[in-house]
Amino acid sequence: MSRTVVVTGASGSMGAAAVRSLASDGWRVIMACRNLAKGEAVRQGILADVPGADIALMKLDLTSLASVRKFCAALEEERIDALFNNAGIISRGYSITADGFENTLQTNYIGPYILTRAIAGKMNPGGVIVNMVSLTTRYGKVGRDIFERGEKQFSQLGTYSDTKLALLLFSIALARRYPTLKVSVADPGIVNSNMISMGRWFDPLADVLFRPFCRKPEKGVAPALKAISQAKERASQSVELFSASGHRPLAKRYLNHPDIDWLWDETARLSH
Ligand SMILES: NC(=O)c1ccc[n+]([C@@H]2O[C@H](COP(=O)([O-])OP(=O)(O)OC[C@H]3O[C@@H](n4cnc5c(N)ncnc54)[C@H](OP(=O)(O)O)[C@@H]3O)[C@@H](O)[C@H]2O)c1
């Protein structure tokens, strides 16, 4: 029986590359996409190239907790072997979702938190969860004000980094609560995707001077794919960071972060 993996943001650069690779390796892939038309175009492209690929497409909008819950309910009967939380954004400006959270925080952290907890709770031992973080995670700041930060505290890269750190701390909490699951974080490096357009005047310049030196999506997503494929062989129950330079345990500054449990509980309380 083939194993099933859920890939969020499967219509994006690295998401599509992940779906292609996993489907080629015989996984049954559930593409979780906010834009079904875009997702279907990606799916058709892969089906045309990978004979026998088993790829389903489902709607998931992380900026809507109702959408996340609907997605989880639709998966109720499925056996999920792996979850790749790949979707993410860098918002140019400050905005609030219908659920009342800052947009980047909900897309990159709160939505994945709800989704992951629902899936982790019914995964079999050995189930795999990989969360996409970033080089900038190390600059992130998570503290007890994280849900209260307003427009004044917002910055494009700063807020993005904070949300990636929140996702990493969540990964630690998850691994501690579900010791039979294999939880990893993956850092793709700097990748030539839509995401690196900052929506600023210098974008055209960066497209010429910077983009050609960025990793291709297939290369950027490779560490995350390794985290999925090597999960079985990993003896360690603790979270590992996969990147272009291999994989290693998380740094102590993350493992000893004082707000790991607070963040877990507070996110549950606020997103109830
Ligand atoms: N590119 C880099 O240099 C870089 C570096 C470090 C980390 N990352 C991380 O890598 C991951 C993939 O990024 P990428 O570079 O492949 O960028 P991308 O091409 O922009 O892909 C992002 C994906 O996330 C999806 N998404 C955005 N908002 C969503 C929402 N509300 N609900 C569901 N899906 C949503 C997008 O959907 P649409 O297709 O509908 O837009 C897209 O499929 C992200 O988590 C990003 O933070 C990227």
The ligand as an SDF file (V2000), in Angstrom:
LIG
                    3D

 48 52  0  0  0  0  0  0  0  0999 V2000
   12.0590   31.2350   -1.3420 N   0  0  0  0  0  0  0  0  0  0  0  0
   12.9120   31.3050   -0.3530 C   0  0  0  0  0  0  0  0  0  0  0  0
   14.0370   31.8500   -0.5040 O   0  0  0  0  0  0  0  0  0  0  0  0
   12.5850   30.7300    0.9890 C   0  0  0  0  0  0  0  0  0  0  0  0
   13.5610   30.7950    1.9860 C   0  0  0  0  0  0  0  0  0  0  0  0
   13.2860   30.2550    3.2390 C   0  0  0  0  0  0  0  0  0  0  0  0
   12.0590   29.6490    3.4750 C   0  0  0  0  0  0  0  0  0  0  0  0
   11.1150   29.6080    2.4790 N   0  0  0  0  0  0  0  0  0  0  0  0
    9.8490   28.9570    2.7990 C   0  0  0  0  0  0  0  0  0  0  0  0
    9.5720   27.9440    1.8530 O   0  0  0  0  0  0  0  0  0  0  0  0
    8.1590   27.7580    1.7370 C   0  0  0  0  0  0  0  0  0  0  0  0
    7.7660   27.7120    0.2780 C   0  0  0  0  0  0  0  0  0  0  0  0
    8.0490   28.9730   -0.3050 O   0  0  0  0  0  0  0  0  0  0  0  0
    8.3620   29.2110   -1.8560 P   0  0  0  0  0  0  0  0  0  0  0  0
    9.6780   29.8830   -1.9180 O   0  0  0  0  0  0  0  0  0  0  0  0
    8.1060   27.9590   -2.6340 O   0  0  0  0  0  0  0  0  0  0  0  0
    7.2940   30.3370   -2.1770 O   0  0  0  0  0  0  0  0  0  0  0  0
    5.9810   30.3400   -3.0840 P   0  0  0  0  0  0  0  0  0  0  0  0
    6.2900   29.8600   -4.4450 O   0  0  0  0  0  0  0  0  0  0  0  0
    5.4160   31.6990   -2.9230 O   0  0  0  0  0  0  0  0  0  0  0  0
    5.0540   29.2610   -2.3720 O   0  0  0  0  0  0  0  0  0  0  0  0
    4.3140   29.5300   -1.2090 C   0  0  0  0  0  0  0  0  0  0  0  0
    3.1020   28.6420   -1.2120 C   0  0  0  0  0  0  0  0  0  0  0  0
    2.3170   28.9390   -0.0440 O   0  0  0  0  0  0  0  0  0  0  0  0
    0.9680   29.0640   -0.4620 C   0  0  0  0  0  0  0  0  0  0  0  0
    0.1820   29.8970    0.4400 N   0  0  0  0  0  0  0  0  0  0  0  0
    0.3350   31.2110    0.7080 C   0  0  0  0  0  0  0  0  0  0  0  0
   -0.6520   31.6450    1.5060 N   0  0  0  0  0  0  0  0  0  0  0  0
   -1.4400   30.5620    1.7540 C   0  0  0  0  0  0  0  0  0  0  0  0
   -2.6260   30.3750    2.4930 C   0  0  0  0  0  0  0  0  0  0  0  0
   -3.2400   31.3880    3.1150 N   0  0  0  0  0  0  0  0  0  0  0  0
   -3.1810   29.1370    2.5370 N   0  0  0  0  0  0  0  0  0  0  0  0
   -2.6050   28.0990    1.8810 C   0  0  0  0  0  0  0  0  0  0  0  0
   -1.4860   28.2320    1.1410 N   0  0  0  0  0  0  0  0  0  0  0  0
   -0.9210   29.4450    1.0740 C   0  0  0  0  0  0  0  0  0  0  0  0
    1.0460   29.7080   -1.8180 C   0  0  0  0  0  0  0  0  0  0  0  0
   -0.1820   29.5630   -2.4910 O   0  0  0  0  0  0  0  0  0  0  0  0
   -0.4150   30.2100   -3.9770 P   0  0  0  0  0  0  0  0  0  0  0  0
    0.2490   29.2330   -4.9140 O   0  0  0  0  0  0  0  0  0  0  0  0
   -1.8940   30.2300   -4.0950 O   0  0  0  0  0  0  0  0  0  0  0  0
    0.2380   31.5520   -3.9600 O   0  0  0  0  0  0  0  0  0  0  0  0
    2.1860   28.9060   -2.4210 C   0  0  0  0  0  0  0  0  0  0  0  0
    1.6990   27.6920   -2.9400 O   0  0  0  0  0  0  0  0  0  0  0  0
    7.5320   28.8900    2.5570 C   0  0  0  0  0  0  0  0  0  0  0  0
    7.1530   28.4100    3.8180 O   0  0  0  0  0  0  0  0  0  0  0  0
    8.6590   29.8850    2.7130 C   0  0  0  0  0  0  0  0  0  0  0  0
    8.5270   30.6710    3.8700 O   0  0  0  0  0  0  0  0  0  0  0  0
   11.3600   30.1280    1.2650 C   0  0  0  0  0  0  0  0  0  0  0  0
  1  2  1  0
  2  3  2  0
  2  4  1  0
  4  5  1  0
  4 48  2  0
  5  6  2  0
  6  7  1  0
  7  8  2  0
  8  9  1  0
  8 48  1  0
  9 10  1  0
  9 46  1  0
 10 11  1  0
 11 12  1  0
 11 44  1  0
 12 13  1  0
 13 14  1  0
 14 15  2  0
 14 16  1  0
 14 17  1  0
 17 18  1  0
 18 19  2  0
 18 20  1  0
 18 21  1  0
 21 22  1  0
 22 23  1  0
 23 24  1  0
 23 42  1  0
 24 25  1  0
 25 26  1  0
 25 36  1  0
 26 27  1  0
 26 35  1  0
 27 28  2  0
 28 29  1  0
 29 30  1  0
 29 35  2  0
 30 31  1  0
 30 32  2  0
 32 33  1  0
 33 34  2  0
 34 35  1  0
 36 37  1  0
 36 42  1  0
 37 38  1  0
 38 39  2  0
 38 40  1  0
 38 41  1  0
 42 43  1  0
 44 45  1  0
 44 46  1  0
 46 47  1  0
M  CHG  2   8   1  16  -1
M  END
$$$$
